């Protein structure tokens, strides 16, 4: 599933021609089955929170990825406590998402292993979304999830560049004193 390539970010005015600059996805080194990115380059490195970020935005941008089976496992016991600690770390990020690979309908129909009821899984997700301010986004396939992470990284990094340009514009021609 290939989508149109993402355009380059706008250049930072005071840093020369960066017209070909694009964000580089950072994949957490503990991620066992990383998403396959097709539009942006990626590197593996340790992240403090989340499974995906982008280079230079590691403390601003975080995406935690779960399969439906992983998600169900995070709704009870010690796995829940560990997962909540992860969500607490993401809470301080400017952009954070919980990306679920699968469809909500699969949870509602209990198409997973385990005895946790669909109602409990969905209620837990709703509580986590409200408690930790981490929006939940569903993508039906890993390919769709990878495209979504790339899109978020591109758009968020674009906003960072625009804000930097605004700061630079405010300082042009001004002297102290």
Residue frames as a rotation matrix with the C-alpha (Angstrom) as fourth column:
UNK 1
0.587 0.810 0.000 0.00
0.810 -0.587 0.000 0.00
0.000 0.000 -1.000 0.00
UNK 2
-0.599 -0.799 -0.048 1.98
0.791 -0.600 0.121 3.02
-0.125 0.034 0.992 -1.24
UNK 3
0.615 0.717 -0.328 0.67
0.650 -0.697 -0.302 6.51
-0.445 -0.028 -0.895 -0.90
UNK 4
0.737 -0.342 0.584 1.88
0.250 -0.664 -0.704 9.67
0.628 0.665 -0.404 -2.54
UNK 5
-0.218 -0.883 -0.415 5.27
0.860 0.027 -0.509 10.76
0.461 -0.468 0.754 -1.24
UNK 6
0.626 0.376 -0.683 5.25
0.701 -0.655 0.283 13.45
-0.341 -0.656 -0.673 1.40
UNK 7
0.675 -0.395 0.623 6.62
0.229 -0.691 -0.686 16.81
0.701 0.606 -0.376 0.28
UNK 8
-0.422 -0.870 -0.255 9.69
0.680 -0.117 -0.724 18.36
0.600 -0.479 0.641 1.90
UNK 9
0.273 0.438 -0.856 9.16
0.902 -0.427 0.069 20.59
-0.336 -0.791 -0.512 4.90
UNK 10
0.899 -0.010 0.438 9.31
0.177 -0.906 -0.384 24.33
0.401 0.422 -0.813 4.44
UNK 11
-0.024 -0.996 -0.087 12.88
0.662 0.050 -0.748 25.58
0.749 -0.075 0.658 4.82
UNK 12
0.482 0.005 -0.876 13.94
0.764 -0.493 0.417 27.40
-0.430 -0.870 -0.242 7.94
UNK 13
0.945 0.037 0.324 14.59
0.240 -0.750 -0.616 30.87
0.221 0.660 -0.718 6.58
UNK 14
0.681 -0.702 0.208 17.73
-0.732 -0.652 0.195 31.62
-0.002 -0.285 -0.959 8.55
UNK 15
0.206 -0.615 0.761 19.34
-0.335 0.687 0.645 28.22
-0.919 -0.388 -0.064 8.15
UNK 16
-0.707 -0.562 -0.429 19.81
-0.558 0.071 0.827 28.10
-0.434 0.824 -0.364 4.42
UNK 17
-0.112 0.657 -0.745 18.16
-0.919 0.218 0.330 25.85
0.379 0.721 0.579 1.88
UNK 18
-0.797 -0.048 0.603 16.55
-0.374 0.823 -0.428 22.92
-0.475 -0.566 -0.673 3.66
UNK 19
-0.137 0.835 -0.534 14.01
-0.988 -0.153 0.014 22.31
-0.070 0.529 0.846 0.92
UNK 20
-0.069 0.083 -0.994 14.70
-0.440 0.892 0.106 18.58
0.895 0.445 -0.025 0.83
UNK 21
-0.881 -0.297 0.368 14.46
-0.439 0.225 -0.870 18.16
0.176 -0.928 -0.329 4.59
UNK 22
0.191 0.921 -0.340 11.96
-0.404 0.390 0.827 15.57
0.894 -0.021 0.447 5.80
UNK 23
0.300 -0.067 0.951 11.47
-0.947 0.100 0.306 14.17
-0.115 -0.993 -0.033 9.28
UNK 24
-0.462 -0.459 -0.759 13.15
-0.426 0.865 -0.264 10.87
0.778 0.201 -0.595 10.11
UNK 25
0.657 0.753 0.043 10.98
-0.465 0.360 0.809 8.44
0.594 -0.551 0.586 12.06
UNK 26
-0.575 -0.749 0.331 12.59
-0.743 0.307 -0.595 7.10
0.344 -0.587 -0.733 15.24
UNK 27
0.454 0.635 -0.625 11.50
-0.295 0.769 0.567 3.54
0.841 -0.073 0.537 16.05
UNK 28
0.484 -0.254 0.837 12.03
-0.868 -0.018 0.496 2.51
-0.111 -0.967 -0.230 19.66
UNK 29
-0.428 -0.789 -0.441 14.77
-0.808 0.552 -0.204 -0.11
0.405 0.269 -0.874 19.93
UNK 30
-0.779 0.182 0.600 12.46
-0.317 0.712 -0.627 -2.32
-0.541 -0.679 -0.497 22.04
UNK 31
0.235 0.893 -0.383 9.78
-0.841 -0.011 -0.541 -2.44
-0.487 0.450 0.749 19.31
UNK 32
-0.239 -0.364 0.900 9.72
-0.113 0.931 0.346 -6.10
-0.964 -0.018 -0.264 18.26
UNK 33
-0.212 0.236 0.948 7.78
0.919 0.379 0.111 -5.89
-0.334 0.895 -0.297 14.98
UNK 34
-0.528 -0.032 -0.849 8.22
0.086 -0.996 -0.016 -2.31
-0.845 -0.082 0.529 13.78
UNK 35
0.662 0.749 -0.025 5.95
0.168 -0.181 -0.969 -0.77
-0.731 0.637 -0.245 11.20
UNK 36
-0.249 -0.701 0.668 7.42
0.873 0.135 0.468 -0.58
-0.419 0.700 0.579 7.68
UNK 37
0.303 0.298 -0.905 7.69
0.043 -0.953 -0.299 3.04
-0.952 0.051 -0.301 6.56
UNK 38
0.158 -0.157 0.975 7.62
0.931 0.354 -0.094 3.78
-0.330 0.922 0.202 2.82
UNK 39
0.699 0.212 0.683 7.55
0.526 -0.799 -0.290 7.59
0.485 0.562 -0.670 2.60
UNK 40
0.687 -0.501 0.527 9.99
-0.663 -0.729 0.170 8.64
0.299 -0.466 -0.833 5.31
UNK 41
-0.170 -0.833 -0.526 13.33
-0.181 0.551 -0.814 7.25
0.969 -0.043 -0.245 6.43
UNK 42
0.871 0.421 0.253 13.51
-0.327 0.114 0.938 5.58
0.366 -0.900 0.237 9.82
UNK 43
-0.331 -0.940 -0.081 16.16
-0.415 0.222 -0.882 4.77
0.847 -0.259 -0.464 12.42
UNK 44
0.544 0.435 -0.717 16.12
0.431 0.589 0.684 2.65
0.720 -0.681 0.133 15.56
UNK 45
-0.598 -0.677 0.429 16.97
-0.112 -0.460 -0.881 4.22
0.793 -0.575 0.199 18.90
UNK 46
-0.554 0.381 -0.740 15.81
0.824 0.376 -0.424 4.11
0.117 -0.845 -0.522 22.49
UNK 47
-0.286 0.553 0.783 12.78
-0.043 -0.824 0.566 6.30
0.957 0.128 0.259 23.23
UNK 48
-0.967 -0.048 0.249 11.70
-0.242 -0.123 -0.962 7.41
0.077 -0.991 0.107 26.70
UNK 49
-0.294 0.932 0.210 8.04
-0.181 0.162 -0.970 7.01
-0.939 -0.323 0.121 25.79
UNK 50
0.591 0.657 -0.467 6.10
-0.605 -0.022 -0.796 5.53
-0.534 0.753 0.384 22.90
UNK 51
0.364 -0.379 0.851 7.16
0.493 0.853 0.170 3.30
-0.790 0.357 0.497 20.07
UNK 52
0.041 -0.275 0.961 7.54
0.973 -0.206 -0.100 5.99
0.225 0.939 0.259 17.37
UNK 53
0.451 0.034 -0.892 8.73
0.301 -0.946 0.116 9.58
-0.840 -0.321 -0.437 17.26
UNK 54
0.813 -0.343 0.470 10.83
0.448 -0.148 -0.882 11.64
0.372 0.928 0.033 14.87
UNK 55
-0.082 -0.967 -0.241 14.43
0.976 -0.029 -0.216 12.77
0.202 -0.253 0.946 15.12
UNK 56
-0.849 -0.288 0.444 14.63
0.191 -0.949 -0.252 16.00
0.494 -0.130 0.860 17.08
UNK 57
-0.192 0.870 0.454 11.07
-0.695 -0.447 0.563 15.64
0.693 -0.207 0.691 18.38
UNK 58
-0.431 -0.061 -0.900 11.63
0.214 0.962 -0.168 12.75
0.876 -0.266 -0.402 20.77
UNK 59
-0.852 0.138 -0.505 10.33
0.501 -0.068 -0.863 14.70
-0.154 -0.988 -0.011 23.78
UNK 60
-0.701 0.605 -0.379 7.44
-0.580 -0.792 -0.191 16.35
-0.415 0.086 0.906 21.92
UNK 61
0.120 0.660 -0.742 5.94
-0.970 0.239 0.055 13.64
0.213 0.712 0.669 19.71
UNK 62
-0.825 -0.407 0.393 5.13
-0.498 0.852 -0.163 10.05
-0.269 -0.330 -0.905 20.68
UNK 63
0.174 0.845 -0.505 3.00
-0.897 0.348 0.273 7.28
0.406 0.406 0.819 19.27
UNK 64
-0.568 -0.207 0.796 2.38
-0.584 0.783 -0.213 4.11
-0.579 -0.586 -0.566 21.25
UNK 65
-0.236 0.447 -0.863 1.35
-0.846 0.341 0.409 1.23
0.477 0.827 0.298 19.01
UNK 66
-0.517 0.154 0.842 -0.69
-0.507 0.738 -0.446 -1.79
-0.690 -0.657 -0.303 20.11
UNK 67
-0.795 0.418 -0.440 -2.16
-0.135 0.585 0.799 -4.75
0.591 0.695 -0.409 18.29
UNK 68
0.226 0.940 0.256 -5.61
-0.644 -0.052 0.763 -5.73
0.731 -0.337 0.594 19.48
UNK 69
0.548 -0.053 -0.835 -4.15
0.420 0.880 0.220 -8.73
0.723 -0.471 0.505 21.30
UNK 70
-0.583 -0.801 -0.139 -1.55
0.591 -0.301 -0.749 -6.52
0.558 -0.518 0.648 23.04
UNK 71
-0.542 0.455 0.707 -4.25
-0.486 -0.856 0.178 -4.03
0.686 -0.247 0.684 23.93
UNK 72
0.567 0.773 -0.282 -6.41
-0.255 0.491 0.833 -6.72
0.783 -0.401 0.476 25.53
UNK 73
0.215 -0.591 -0.777 -3.38
0.758 0.603 -0.249 -7.85
0.616 -0.536 0.578 27.53
UNK 74
-0.773 -0.555 0.305 -2.84
0.306 -0.749 -0.587 -4.29
0.555 -0.361 0.749 28.78
UNK 75
-0.069 0.858 0.509 -6.31
-0.413 -0.489 0.768 -4.12
0.908 -0.157 0.388 30.31
UNK 76
0.905 0.416 -0.085 -5.62
-0.123 0.450 0.885 -6.33
0.406 -0.790 0.459 33.32
UNK 77
0.812 -0.506 -0.291 -3.02
0.574 0.598 0.560 -7.09
-0.109 -0.621 0.776 36.00
UNK 78
0.130 -0.896 -0.425 0.66
0.457 -0.327 0.828 -6.20
-0.880 -0.302 0.366 35.85
UNK 79
-0.465 -0.271 0.843 0.47
0.885 -0.134 0.446 -5.44
-0.008 0.953 0.302 32.12
UNK 80
0.541 0.740 0.399 -2.09
0.701 -0.659 0.273 -2.74
0.466 0.132 -0.875 32.87
UNK 81
0.766 -0.306 -0.566 0.17
0.324 -0.577 0.750 -1.09
-0.556 -0.757 -0.342 35.44
UNK 82
-0.317 -0.929 0.189 3.14
0.608 -0.046 0.793 -1.12
-0.728 0.366 0.579 33.03
UNK 83
-0.270 0.295 0.916 0.97
0.906 -0.244 0.346 0.27
0.325 0.924 -0.201 30.22
UNK 84
0.806 0.590 -0.056 -0.42
0.565 -0.738 0.369 3.03
0.177 -0.329 -0.928 32.43
UNK 85
0.309 -0.785 -0.537 3.15
0.374 -0.419 0.827 4.06
-0.875 -0.456 0.164 33.32
UNK 86
-0.577 -0.474 0.666 3.82
0.776 -0.064 0.627 4.34
-0.255 0.878 0.404 29.57
UNK 87
0.189 0.748 0.636 0.74
0.814 -0.482 0.325 6.53
0.550 0.456 -0.700 29.12
UNK 88
0.783 0.006 -0.622 1.82
0.477 -0.648 0.594 8.71
-0.399 -0.762 -0.511 32.06
UNK 89
-0.273 -0.952 -0.138 5.16
0.511 -0.265 0.818 9.32
-0.815 0.152 0.559 30.31
UNK 90
-0.525 0.118 0.843 3.35
0.826 -0.167 0.538 10.27
0.204 0.979 -0.010 27.08
UNK 91
0.424 0.848 -0.319 1.06
0.899 -0.436 0.037 12.67
-0.108 -0.302 -0.947 28.90
UNK 92
0.256 -0.399 -0.880 3.68
0.258 -0.849 0.461 15.43
-0.931 -0.346 -0.115 28.87
UNK 93
-0.681 -0.514 0.522 4.18
0.603 0.012 0.798 15.26
-0.416 0.858 0.302 25.11
UNK 94
-0.601 0.443 -0.666 2.68
-0.511 -0.853 -0.107 17.93
-0.615 0.276 0.739 22.86
UNK 95
0.126 0.593 -0.796 1.53
-0.947 0.311 0.082 15.29
0.296 0.743 0.600 20.33
UNK 96
-0.819 -0.327 0.472 0.68
-0.471 0.853 -0.226 11.81
-0.329 -0.407 -0.852 21.53
UNK 97
0.140 0.847 -0.513 -1.45
-0.944 0.270 0.189 9.01
0.299 0.458 0.837 20.19
UNK 98
-0.361 -0.098 0.927 -2.35
-0.355 0.934 -0.039 5.44
-0.862 -0.343 -0.372 21.02
UNK 99
-0.198 0.198 -0.960 -2.41
-0.974 0.075 0.216 3.70
0.114 0.977 0.178 17.65
UNK 100
-0.052 0.272 0.961 -4.34
-0.368 0.889 -0.272 0.44
-0.928 -0.368 0.054 17.64
UNK 101
-0.721 -0.202 -0.663 -3.67
-0.692 0.255 0.675 -1.82
0.033 0.946 -0.323 14.67
UNK 102
-0.803 0.596 0.008 -7.03
0.595 0.803 -0.021 -3.44
-0.019 -0.012 -1.000 14.03
UNK 103
-0.513 0.709 0.484 -10.62
-0.091 -0.606 0.790 -2.36
0.853 0.362 0.376 14.04
UNK 104
-0.678 0.333 0.655 -12.85
-0.735 -0.280 -0.618 -1.41
-0.022 -0.900 0.435 16.94
UNK 105
0.366 0.881 -0.299 -15.42
-0.894 0.422 0.148 -3.84
0.257 0.213 0.943 15.57
UNK 106
-0.006 -0.452 -0.892 -12.94
-0.101 0.888 -0.449 -6.70
0.995 0.088 -0.051 16.16
UNK 107
-0.951 -0.278 0.139 -12.82
-0.142 -0.009 -0.990 -5.80
0.276 -0.961 -0.031 19.85
UNK 108
-0.344 0.903 0.257 -16.60
-0.928 -0.284 -0.242 -5.37
-0.146 -0.322 0.936 20.05
UNK 109
0.557 0.541 -0.630 -17.05
-0.681 0.732 0.027 -8.84
0.475 0.414 0.776 18.49
UNK 110
0.524 -0.461 0.716 -14.38
-0.618 0.372 0.692 -10.29
-0.586 -0.805 -0.091 20.85
UNK 111
0.941 -0.307 -0.141 -12.12
0.068 0.579 -0.812 -11.43
0.331 0.755 0.566 18.01
UNK 112
0.006 -0.949 0.315 -9.15
-0.747 -0.213 -0.630 -11.92
0.665 -0.232 -0.710 20.30
UNK 113
-0.058 -0.117 -0.991 -7.79
0.424 0.896 -0.131 -14.49
0.904 -0.428 -0.003 22.72
UNK 114
-0.950 -0.310 0.044 -8.62
0.068 -0.341 -0.938 -14.01
0.306 -0.887 0.345 26.37
UNK 115
-0.314 0.861 -0.400 -11.52
0.921 0.379 0.093 -13.76
0.232 -0.339 -0.912 28.73
UNK 116
-0.755 0.051 -0.654 -11.61
0.232 -0.912 -0.339 -9.97
-0.613 -0.408 0.677 29.08
UNK 117
0.186 0.925 0.332 -14.99
0.782 0.065 -0.619 -8.78
-0.594 0.375 -0.711 27.90
UNK 118
-0.251 -0.214 0.944 -15.19
0.857 -0.503 0.113 -6.40
0.451 0.837 0.310 24.94
UNK 119
0.720 0.597 0.354 -17.06
0.342 -0.749 0.568 -3.94
0.604 -0.288 -0.743 27.13
UNK 120
0.764 -0.498 -0.410 -14.18
0.393 -0.144 0.908 -3.93
-0.511 -0.855 0.086 29.64
UNK 121
-0.225 -0.878 0.421 -11.56
0.919 -0.049 0.390 -3.40
-0.322 0.475 0.819 26.91
UNK 122
-0.114 0.238 0.965 -13.48
0.686 -0.683 0.250 -0.51
0.719 0.690 -0.085 25.32
UNK 123
0.902 0.432 0.006 -14.30
0.273 -0.582 0.766 1.07
0.334 -0.689 -0.643 28.70
UNK 124
0.414 -0.841 -0.348 -10.62
0.653 0.009 0.757 0.85
-0.634 -0.541 0.553 29.68
UNK 125
-0.381 -0.536 0.754 -9.64
0.916 -0.329 0.229 2.56
0.126 0.778 0.616 26.42
UNK 126
0.353 0.607 0.712 -12.17
0.449 -0.777 0.440 5.34
0.821 0.165 -0.547 27.02
UNK 127
0.938 -0.041 -0.345 -10.89
0.319 -0.294 0.901 5.83
-0.138 -0.955 -0.263 30.58
UNK 128
0.036 -0.999 -0.001 -7.25
0.826 0.029 0.562 5.92
-0.562 -0.022 0.827 29.42
UNK 129
-0.193 -0.053 0.980 -8.09
0.829 -0.543 0.134 8.41
0.525 0.838 0.149 26.68
UNK 130
0.687 0.532 0.495 -9.71
0.173 -0.782 0.599 10.76
0.706 -0.326 -0.629 29.22
UNK 131
0.900 -0.309 -0.308 -7.28
0.333 0.029 0.943 10.14
-0.282 -0.951 0.129 32.10
UNK 132
0.044 -0.999 0.003 -4.04
0.612 0.029 0.790 10.46
-0.790 -0.033 0.613 30.13
UNK 133
0.506 0.227 -0.832 -5.18
-0.366 -0.817 -0.445 12.79
-0.781 0.530 -0.330 27.33
UNK 134
-0.717 -0.697 0.024 -3.98
-0.336 0.375 0.864 10.28
-0.611 0.611 -0.503 24.72
UNK 135
0.199 0.838 -0.508 -6.33
-0.913 -0.031 -0.408 10.00
-0.357 0.545 0.759 21.74
UNK 136
-0.255 -0.160 0.954 -6.96
0.046 0.983 0.177 6.48
-0.966 0.089 -0.244 20.48
UNK 137
0.072 0.207 -0.976 -6.74
-0.950 -0.283 -0.131 5.96
-0.303 0.937 0.176 16.71
UNK 138
0.296 0.137 0.945 -7.65
0.003 0.990 -0.144 2.72
-0.955 0.046 0.292 14.95
UNK 139
-0.092 -0.308 -0.947 -5.93
-0.976 -0.158 0.147 1.62
-0.195 0.938 -0.287 11.74
UNK 140
0.787 0.613 0.070 -7.04
-0.594 0.783 -0.187 -1.63
-0.169 0.106 0.980 10.10
UNK 141
0.843 -0.534 -0.055 -3.58
0.455 0.766 -0.454 -2.81
0.285 0.358 0.889 8.97
UNK 142
0.275 -0.838 -0.472 0.08
0.653 -0.198 0.731 -2.25
-0.706 -0.509 0.493 9.86
UNK 143
-0.470 -0.434 0.769 0.53
0.875 -0.341 0.343 -0.61
0.113 0.834 0.540 6.44
UNK 144
0.347 0.686 0.640 -2.24
0.474 -0.717 0.512 1.89
0.809 0.126 -0.574 7.17
UNK 145
0.859 -0.084 -0.506 -0.73
0.473 -0.251 0.845 2.45
-0.197 -0.964 -0.176 10.63
UNK 146
-0.167 -0.986 0.006 2.69
0.855 -0.142 0.498 3.19
-0.491 0.089 0.867 9.11
UNK 147
-0.336 0.113 0.935 1.17
0.710 -0.622 0.330 5.71
0.619 0.775 0.128 6.70
UNK 148
0.734 0.670 0.109 -0.66
0.399 -0.555 0.730 7.35
0.550 -0.492 -0.675 9.61
UNK 149
0.541 -0.618 -0.571 2.52
0.634 -0.147 0.760 7.67
-0.554 -0.772 0.312 11.72
UNK 150
-0.474 -0.732 0.489 4.37
0.872 -0.315 0.375 9.16
-0.120 0.604 0.788 8.73
UNK 151
0.035 0.584 0.811 1.58
0.575 -0.675 0.461 11.66
0.817 0.451 -0.359 8.16
UNK 152
0.902 0.292 -0.317 1.47
0.417 -0.401 0.816 12.71
0.111 -0.868 -0.484 11.82
UNK 153
0.171 -0.930 -0.325 5.28
0.762 -0.084 0.642 13.07
-0.624 -0.357 0.695 11.93
UNK 154
-0.488 -0.349 0.800 5.33
0.830 -0.468 0.303 15.15
0.269 0.812 0.518 8.75
UNK 155
0.304 0.710 0.635 2.49
0.431 -0.697 0.573 17.48
0.849 0.100 -0.518 9.79
UNK 156
0.884 0.008 -0.467 3.74
0.452 -0.268 0.851 17.92
-0.118 -0.963 -0.240 13.35
UNK 157
-0.105 -0.987 -0.118 7.33
0.829 -0.153 0.538 18.60
-0.549 -0.041 0.835 12.24
UNK 158
-0.271 0.102 0.957 5.93
0.750 -0.601 0.277 21.09
0.603 0.793 0.086 9.71
UNK 159
0.775 0.606 0.181 4.27
0.324 -0.626 0.709 22.97
0.543 -0.491 -0.681 12.57
UNK 160
0.544 -0.675 -0.499 7.58
0.632 -0.063 0.773 22.98
-0.553 -0.736 0.392 14.47
UNK 161
-0.457 -0.720 0.522 9.33
0.885 -0.310 0.347 24.50
-0.088 0.621 0.779 11.43
UNK 162
0.118 0.584 0.803 6.56
0.553 -0.710 0.435 27.12
0.825 0.393 -0.407 11.04
UNK 163
0.927 0.214 -0.308 6.88
0.371 -0.400 0.838 28.07
0.056 -0.891 -0.451 14.72
UNK 164
0.098 -0.970 -0.223 10.67
0.774 -0.066 0.629 28.33
-0.625 -0.234 0.745 14.39
UNK 165
-0.416 -0.195 0.888 10.25
0.814 -0.514 0.269 30.55
0.404 0.835 0.373 11.34
UNK 166
0.599 0.707 0.376 7.90
0.408 -0.673 0.616 32.75
0.689 -0.215 -0.692 13.36
UNK 167
0.744 -0.414 -0.525 10.48
0.493 -0.191 0.849 33.06
-0.451 -0.890 0.062 16.13
UNK 168
-0.293 -0.913 0.283 13.20
0.873 -0.134 0.469 33.87
-0.391 0.384 0.836 13.61
UNK 169
-0.075 0.356 0.931 11.00
0.726 -0.621 0.296 36.46
0.684 0.698 -0.212 11.90
UNK 170
0.878 0.457 -0.143 10.44
0.408 -0.557 0.724 38.17
0.251 -0.694 -0.675 15.25
UNK 171
0.502 -0.762 -0.409 14.18
0.441 -0.181 0.879 38.60
-0.744 -0.622 0.245 15.76
UNK 172
0.052 -0.496 0.867 15.11
0.994 -0.059 -0.094 39.82
0.098 0.867 0.489 12.27
UNK 173
-0.058 -0.170 0.984 16.59
0.418 -0.899 -0.131 43.32
0.907 0.403 0.123 12.29
UNK 174
0.898 0.373 0.233 16.18
-0.050 -0.439 0.897 43.74
0.437 -0.817 -0.375 16.05
UNK 175
-0.226 -0.972 -0.058 19.08
0.113 0.033 -0.993 44.70
0.967 -0.231 0.103 18.25
UNK 176
0.291 0.287 -0.913 19.37
0.909 0.214 0.357 44.57
0.298 -0.934 -0.198 21.99
UNK 177
-0.212 -0.923 -0.321 19.60
0.947 -0.114 -0.299 47.51
0.240 -0.368 0.898 23.98
